Amino acid sequence: MILGVLALALPLAVDTLPSVSLGEAIERAARLDPAYVSALGQVDNAAWARRAARLAFIVPSLEIGVDATKYSSPFFNPGTGQPGTSAVTTHVTAGYELLSVRKIVDLAATDAGHEAAAAGELAQRFQTAMATEADYYDVLANQELLRVATERLNRAREQLAVARARVTQGVAVQTDSLQVALEETRAEIDSARQEVSLAVARLQLGRRVGAPGPVAARPLDTVLAPQLPISLEEGVRLALHEGPRFRIARANERAAAALLAGARGTYLPELTLSGENQHFDTHFFPEVRSLSLVTFRVTMPIWSGGAREIAITSARVNRDVARAAREDVERAARRDVTEAYETYTTARDNYALSIRALATAGENFRVQDQRYRAGAATILELVDAQVQLTQAGSDVVQTRYATRLALAGLEAILGRRLFR
């Protein structure tokens, strides 16, 4: 079983795989992520809606049409003033709303909709980047954890050789070699599991960046992460003013308020100016008669069976819901920013502590190894030191990438990069 797993992972050697940097992975993933592609499409839709709302104040509505009719028997054509069996009419119609609350409401609502779409695109961009970073770090972490597992296996094999030699010399009992053999088996199992985890992580990264197979991640620096360039209070303020989630909530409330104003505006009259030019004949292109007209229309609905009142009530409920959602998001700002901020700070501190712990565990293992070889320590003490060293190495890897991922989470809330 173990040999089969290792054989599966052998083709995934780093030197035979295509590799990407973190920046390249984020850029490629943004073009492929369906959620981000959808967010970009929403921005385009909102931009066109806003453009149409603005053009309504400048450009009148225009329509052209042609009617061609063939009759079974002659009839008097009022357009041409002559009897005939065919009639052709062309018309050009233009209309402009001189006074309409709907146009003003559409302008406000589409502005808010565009702001919400832009903020949604920003939010999804950071979400896509964070998911890509998670996959990227997963590859690097599994790669380093495989190294830790391999070192554990090598140490176990070395210890097994020493234990067997001591048993042969009669200075140790048989259980010493059995204990180390058990540790070697566990190390082999752990190494095989890490091989599989690394293979799967590379396949996931390949999927994320649009590759048909596994992709390796180029190494990142291992220096201690810097302190955040902003304070917690500054983070809360930035989130409230620039965070995409908070911008979306505010824009949705503005759009709902504009739609409510529009529903109430249906009680006001609408003033429309329209003009039309018609040509009549019995064939294309009609030239026998031309007729033009200009219409000034004032409309004011009095009663529409309660439809207006229902629309106003529905719009008011939507506005109240949007307001409550915005207030809830703003109340959650401090909690969310604090969680992300402290998660980064704690992970950063834990990384520094884990490095110290690794150095201590390494020295402890060295001492216990020497003591066992000298007969001053038991095999259980040596195996325990080996396990502690392996765990310390794993902790360094996990806390290092936990720090980077915590930073990505904070940046997603703020909607901006803090270090790059």
C-alpha positions as CSV (number, residue, x, y, z in Angstrom):
1,M,0.0,0.0,0.0
2,I,2.7,2.4,1.0
3,L,4.8,1.5,-2.1
4,G,1.7,2.2,-4.3
5,V,1.2,5.6,-2.7
6,L,4.8,6.5,-3.2
7,A,4.7,5.4,-6.8
8,L,1.7,7.6,-7.3
9,A,3.6,10.6,-6.0
10,L,6.9,10.0,-7.7
11,P,5.8,11.8,-11.0
12,L,5.2,14.9,-8.9
13,A,8.9,15.8,-8.5
14,V,9.4,19.5,-8.5
15,D,11.9,19.6,-11.3
16,T,9.4,18.0,-13.7
17,L,6.5,20.2,-12.9
18,P,5.6,23.7,-14.2
19,S,5.8,26.2,-11.4
20,V,4.2,29.6,-10.7
21,S,5.0,32.5,-8.4
22,L,2.3,33.7,-6.0
23,G,1.7,36.8,-8.0
24,E,1.3,34.8,-11.2
25,A,-1.1,32.4,-9.5
26,I,-3.3,35.2,-8.3
27,E,-3.3,36.9,-11.7
28,R,-4.2,33.7,-13.5
29,A,-6.8,32.6,-11.0
30,A,-8.6,35.9,-11.3
31,R,-9.2,35.3,-15.0
32,L,-10.6,31.8,-14.4
33,D,-12.6,32.0,-11.2
34,P,-16.3,31.9,-12.2
35,A,-17.3,34.0,-9.2
36,Y,-14.8,36.8,-10.2
37,V,-15.8,36.6,-13.9
38,S,-19.4,37.0,-12.7
39,A,-18.5,40.0,-10.6
40,L,-16.8,41.7,-13.5
41,G,-19.9,41.1,-15.6
42,Q,-22.0,42.7,-12.9
43,V,-19.8,45.8,-13.1
44,D,-20.4,46.0,-16.9
45,N,-24.1,45.6,-16.5
46,A,-24.3,48.3,-13.8
47,A,-22.2,50.6,-16.0
48,W,-24.5,50.3,-18.9
49,A,-27.6,50.8,-16.6
50,R,-26.0,54.0,-15.3
51,R,-25.1,55.1,-18.8
52,A,-28.7,54.6,-20.0
53,A,-30.1,56.5,-17.0
54,R,-27.9,59.5,-17.8
55,L,-28.6,59.4,-21.5
56,A,-32.3,59.6,-20.7
57,F,-31.8,63.2,-19.7
58,I,-30.1,64.1,-23.0
59,V,-31.3,61.8,-25.8
60,P,-35.0,61.3,-26.6
61,S,-36.4,57.9,-27.3
62,L,-36.4,57.2,-31.1
63,E,-38.4,54.7,-33.1
64,I,-38.8,54.0,-36.8
65,G,-41.2,51.6,-38.5
66,V,-42.6,50.5,-41.8
67,D,-46.0,48.9,-42.4
68,A,-46.8,47.2,-45.8
69,T,-50.3,45.8,-46.3
70,K,-51.9,44.0,-49.3
71,Y,-55.7,43.8,-49.5
72,S,-57.9,41.3,-51.4
73,S,-60.0,44.1,-53.0
74,P,-59.6,47.9,-53.6
75,F,-60.4,50.2,-50.7
76,F,-60.1,53.9,-50.0
77,N,-56.7,54.6,-48.5
78,P,-57.1,57.6,-46.1
79,G,-53.3,58.1,-46.1
80,T,-53.1,58.7,-49.9
81,G,-56.7,59.8,-50.5
82,Q,-57.1,57.3,-53.3
83,P,-58.5,53.7,-53.7
84,G,-56.0,50.9,-54.0
85,T,-55.2,47.3,-53.0
86,S,-51.9,48.1,-51.2
87,A,-50.8,50.5,-48.5
88,V,-47.3,51.4,-47.3
89,T,-46.6,53.6,-44.3
90,T,-43.4,54.7,-42.7
91,H,-43.1,56.6,-39.5
92,V,-40.4,58.2,-37.3
93,T,-41.3,58.8,-33.7
94,A,-39.4,60.7,-31.0
95,G,-40.3,61.2,-27.4
96,Y,-38.8,63.1,-24.4
97,E,-40.0,63.1,-20.8
98,L,-39.9,66.7,-19.6
99,L,-40.8,65.9,-16.1
100,S,-40.5,62.4,-14.7
101,V,-39.6,61.3,-11.2
102,R,-38.7,57.9,-12.7
103,K,-35.7,59.3,-14.5
104,I,-34.3,60.9,-11.4
105,V,-34.8,57.8,-9.4
106,D,-33.2,55.6,-12.1
107,L,-30.2,57.9,-12.0
108,A,-29.8,57.6,-8.2
109,A,-30.5,53.9,-8.2
110,T,-28.1,53.0,-11.0
111,D,-25.4,55.1,-9.4
112,A,-25.8,53.1,-6.2
113,G,-26.0,49.9,-8.2
114,H,-22.7,50.7,-10.0
115,E,-21.1,51.4,-6.6
116,A,-22.3,48.1,-5.2
117,A,-21.1,46.2,-8.3
118,A,-17.7,47.9,-8.1
119,A,-17.4,47.0,-4.4
120,G,-18.6,43.5,-5.2
121,E,-15.9,43.1,-7.8
122,L,-13.3,44.3,-5.3
123,A,-14.6,42.0,-2.6
124,Q,-14.6,39.0,-5.0
125,R,-11.1,39.9,-6.2
126,F,-9.8,39.6,-2.7
127,Q,-11.8,36.5,-2.0
128,T,-10.3,34.9,-5.1
129,A,-6.8,36.0,-4.2
130,M,-7.3,34.6,-0.7
131,A,-8.5,31.2,-2.0
132,T,-5.5,31.2,-4.4
133,E,-3.1,32.1,-1.6
134,A,-4.6,29.3,0.5
135,D,-4.0,26.7,-2.3
136,Y,-0.5,28.1,-2.9
137,Y,0.5,28.0,0.8
138,D,-1.0,24.5,1.0
139,V,1.5,23.3,-1.6
140,L,4.4,24.9,0.1
141,A,3.3,23.7,3.6
142,N,2.9,20.1,2.4
143,Q,6.2,20.3,0.6
144,E,7.9,21.4,3.8
145,L,5.9,18.9,5.9
146,L,7.1,16.2,3.6
147,R,10.7,17.3,4.3
148,V,10.0,17.1,8.0
149,A,8.5,13.7,7.6
150,T,11.5,12.5,5.6
151,E,13.9,13.8,8.2
152,R,11.9,11.9,10.8
153,L,12.2,8.8,8.8
154,N,15.9,9.2,8.3
155,R,16.4,9.8,12.0
156,A,14.4,6.7,12.8
157,R,16.4,4.5,10.5
158,E,19.6,5.9,12.0
159,Q,18.3,5.2,15.5
160,L,17.3,1.7,14.5
161,A,20.8,0.9,13.3
162,V,22.2,2.2,16.6
163,A,19.7,0.3,18.7
164,R,20.3,-2.9,16.9
165,A,24.1,-2.5,17.4
166,R,23.6,-1.9,21.1
167,V,21.4,-5.0,21.4
168,T,24.0,-7.0,19.5
169,Q,26.6,-5.7,21.9
170,G,24.5,-6.7,24.9
171,V,24.2,-3.2,26.3
172,A,20.5,-2.8,25.4
173,V,17.5,-5.0,25.4
174,Q,15.5,-6.2,22.4
175,T,12.6,-3.8,23.1
176,D,14.9,-0.9,22.2
177,S,15.1,-2.0,18.6
178,L,11.4,-2.8,18.6
179,Q,10.5,0.7,19.9
180,V,12.6,2.3,17.2
181,A,11.2,-0.1,14.5
182,L,7.7,1.1,15.5
183,E,8.8,4.7,15.2
184,E,10.3,3.9,11.8
185,T,7.0,2.4,10.6
186,R,5.1,5.4,11.9
187,A,7.5,7.7,10.1
188,E,7.0,5.8,6.8
189,I,3.3,6.1,7.1
190,D,3.5,9.8,7.8
191,S,5.9,10.3,4.9
192,A,3.5,8.4,2.5
193,R,0.6,10.5,3.7
194,Q,2.5,13.7,3.1
195,E,3.4,12.5,-0.4
196,V,-0.3,12.1,-1.2
197,S,-1.2,15.4,0.4
198,L,1.5,17.2,-1.6
199,A,0.3,15.6,-4.9
200,V,-3.3,16.6,-4.2
201,A,-2.3,20.2,-3.2
202,R,-0.4,20.6,-6.5
203,L,-3.3,19.4,-8.5
204,Q,-5.6,21.9,-6.7
205,L,-3.1,24.7,-7.4
206,G,-3.0,23.6,-11.1
207,R,-6.8,23.7,-11.2
208,R,-6.8,27.1,-9.7
209,V,-4.4,28.6,-12.3
210,G,-5.9,26.8,-15.2
211,A,-3.3,24.0,-15.7
212,P,-4.4,20.5,-16.8
213,G,-2.1,18.9,-14.3
214,P,-0.2,19.5,-11.1
215,V,1.7,22.8,-10.6
216,A,4.5,23.5,-8.1
217,A,4.7,26.7,-6.1
218,R,7.8,28.7,-6.0
219,P,9.3,29.1,-2.5
220,L,8.6,32.3,-0.5
221,D,10.9,33.9,2.1
222,T,10.8,32.5,5.6
223,V,11.7,35.7,7.5
224,L,9.5,36.7,10.4
225,A,6.4,38.6,9.2
226,P,6.5,42.3,9.9
227,Q,4.2,44.1,12.3
228,L,1.0,45.5,10.7
229,P,1.5,49.1,9.5
230,I,-1.9,50.1,10.9
231,S,-3.3,50.1,14.4
232,L,-6.5,48.2,15.3
233,E,-8.5,51.5,15.4
234,E,-7.1,52.5,12.0
235,G,-8.2,49.1,10.7
236,V,-11.7,49.5,11.9
237,R,-11.9,53.0,10.3
238,L,-10.5,51.7,7.0
239,A,-13.0,48.8,6.9
240,L,-15.9,51.1,7.5
241,H,-14.9,53.6,4.9
242,E,-13.2,51.4,2.2
243,G,-14.0,47.8,3.0
244,P,-16.0,46.3,0.1
245,R,-18.5,44.6,2.2
246,F,-19.4,47.8,3.9
247,R,-19.5,49.8,0.7
248,I,-21.9,47.2,-0.8
249,A,-24.2,47.5,2.2
250,R,-24.3,51.3,2.0
251,A,-24.9,51.2,-1.8
252,N,-27.7,48.7,-1.5
253,E,-29.4,51.0,1.1
254,R,-29.0,54.0,-1.2
255,A,-30.5,52.0,-4.1
256,A,-33.4,50.8,-2.0
257,A,-34.1,54.4,-0.8
258,A,-34.1,55.7,-4.4
259,L,-36.5,53.0,-5.5
260,L,-38.8,54.0,-2.6
261,A,-38.7,57.6,-3.7
262,G,-39.5,56.5,-7.2
263,A,-42.5,54.5,-6.0
264,R,-43.8,57.5,-4.1
265,G,-43.2,59.7,-7.1
266,T,-45.8,57.9,-9.1
267,Y,-48.3,60.2,-7.4
268,L,-46.8,63.1,-9.3
269,P,-47.8,63.9,-12.9
270,E,-45.5,63.1,-15.9
271,L,-44.9,65.6,-18.7
272,T,-44.0,64.1,-22.1
273,L,-43.2,65.8,-25.4
274,S,-43.3,63.6,-28.5
275,G,-43.3,64.1,-32.3
276,E,-44.0,61.8,-35.2
277,N,-43.6,62.0,-39.0
278,Q,-45.5,59.6,-41.3
279,H,-45.3,59.0,-45.1
280,F,-48.1,57.2,-47.0
281,D,-48.1,55.5,-50.4
282,T,-48.9,52.3,-52.2
283,H,-45.3,51.2,-52.7
284,F,-41.8,51.6,-51.3
285,F,-40.6,54.3,-50.6
286,P,-43.9,56.2,-49.7
287,E,-44.0,59.7,-51.1
288,V,-47.6,60.5,-51.9
289,R,-48.4,62.1,-48.5
290,S,-46.5,63.2,-45.5
291,L,-47.9,64.0,-42.1
292,S,-46.2,65.4,-39.0
293,L,-47.5,65.8,-35.5
294,V,-46.3,67.1,-32.1
295,T,-47.9,66.0,-28.8
296,F,-47.6,67.4,-25.3
297,R,-49.0,65.0,-22.8
298,V,-49.6,65.3,-19.1
299,T,-50.5,62.1,-17.3
300,M,-51.4,61.6,-13.6
301,P,-52.7,58.2,-12.5
302,I,-55.5,58.6,-9.9
303,W,-56.2,55.0,-8.9
304,S,-54.6,51.8,-10.2
305,G,-56.4,49.2,-8.1
306,G,-53.9,49.6,-5.2
307,A,-50.9,48.6,-7.3
308,R,-49.1,51.9,-6.4
309,E,-49.7,51.5,-2.7
310,I,-48.5,47.9,-2.8
311,A,-45.3,48.9,-4.7
312,I,-44.7,51.7,-2.1
313,T,-45.1,49.3,0.8
314,S,-42.8,46.7,-0.8
315,A,-40.2,49.4,-1.6
316,R,-40.3,50.6,2.0
317,V,-39.8,47.1,3.4
318,N,-36.8,46.6,1.1
319,R,-35.4,49.9,2.2
320,D,-35.8,49.0,5.9
321,V,-34.2,45.6,5.3
322,A,-31.3,47.2,3.5
323,R,-30.9,49.7,6.3
324,A,-30.9,47.0,8.9
325,A,-28.3,45.0,6.9
326,R,-26.1,48.1,6.6
327,E,-26.3,48.8,10.3
328,D,-25.6,45.2,11.2
329,V,-22.5,45.1,8.9
330,E,-21.2,48.3,10.5
331,R,-21.8,46.9,14.0
332,A,-19.8,43.8,13.0
333,A,-16.9,45.9,11.7
334,R,-15.0,46.1,15.0
335,R,-15.6,42.4,15.7
336,D,-14.5,41.2,12.3
337,V,-11.4,43.5,12.1
338,T,-10.4,42.6,15.6
339,E,-10.6,38.9,14.9
340,A,-8.5,39.2,11.7
341,Y,-6.1,41.7,13.2
342,E,-5.5,39.5,16.3
343,T,-5.3,36.3,14.3
344,Y,-2.4,37.8,12.3
345,T,-0.7,39.1,15.4
346,T,-1.1,35.9,17.3
347,A,0.1,33.8,14.3
348,R,3.1,36.1,13.9
349,D,4.0,35.7,17.5
350,N,3.4,31.9,17.4
351,Y,5.8,31.7,14.4
352,A,8.6,33.3,16.4
353,L,7.9,31.1,19.3
354,S,7.8,28.0,17.1
355,I,11.2,28.8,15.7
356,R,12.6,29.0,19.3
357,A,10.8,25.7,20.1
358,L,12.3,24.0,17.1
359,A,15.8,25.1,18.2
360,T,15.1,23.8,21.7
361,A,13.7,20.5,20.4
362,G,16.7,20.1,18.1
363,E,19.1,20.5,20.9
364,N,17.1,18.2,23.2
365,F,17.2,15.5,20.5
366,R,20.9,15.9,20.0
367,V,21.5,15.6,23.8
368,Q,19.2,12.6,24.1
369,D,20.8,10.9,21.1
370,Q,24.2,11.3,22.7
371,R,23.0,10.1,26.1
372,Y,21.4,7.0,24.5
373,R,24.5,6.1,22.6
374,A,26.4,6.5,25.9
375,G,23.9,4.4,27.8
376,A,22.7,7.3,30.0
377,A,19.2,7.5,28.5
378,T,16.4,5.1,27.6
379,I,15.1,4.4,24.2
380,L,11.7,5.9,25.2
381,E,13.4,9.2,26.0
382,L,15.1,9.2,22.6
383,V,11.9,8.4,20.8
384,D,10.1,11.1,22.7
385,A,12.7,13.6,21.8
386,Q,12.4,12.6,18.1
387,V,8.6,13.0,18.2
388,Q,9.0,16.5,19.8
389,L,11.5,17.5,17.2
390,T,9.1,16.4,14.4
391,Q,6.2,18.2,16.0
392,A,8.3,21.4,16.4
393,G,9.2,21.3,12.7
394,S,5.6,20.9,11.8
395,D,4.6,23.8,14.0
396,V,7.1,26.1,12.3
397,V,5.6,25.3,8.9
398,Q,2.0,25.6,10.0
399,T,2.4,28.9,11.9
400,R,4.4,30.4,9.0
401,Y,1.7,30.0,6.5
402,A,-1.1,30.6,9.0
403,T,0.5,34.1,9.4
404,R,0.3,34.7,5.6
405,L,-3.2,33.5,5.3
406,A,-4.3,35.6,8.3
407,L,-2.9,38.7,6.5
408,A,-4.9,37.8,3.4
409,G,-8.1,37.6,5.5
410,L,-7.5,41.0,7.0
411,E,-6.7,42.5,3.6
412,A,-10.0,41.0,2.2
413,I,-11.9,42.9,4.9
414,L,-10.1,46.2,4.4
415,G,-10.1,45.9,0.6
416,R,-6.5,46.9,0.2
417,R,-3.0,45.4,0.3
418,L,-1.0,46.3,3.4
419,F,2.5,45.3,2.3
420,R,2.4,45.0,-1.5
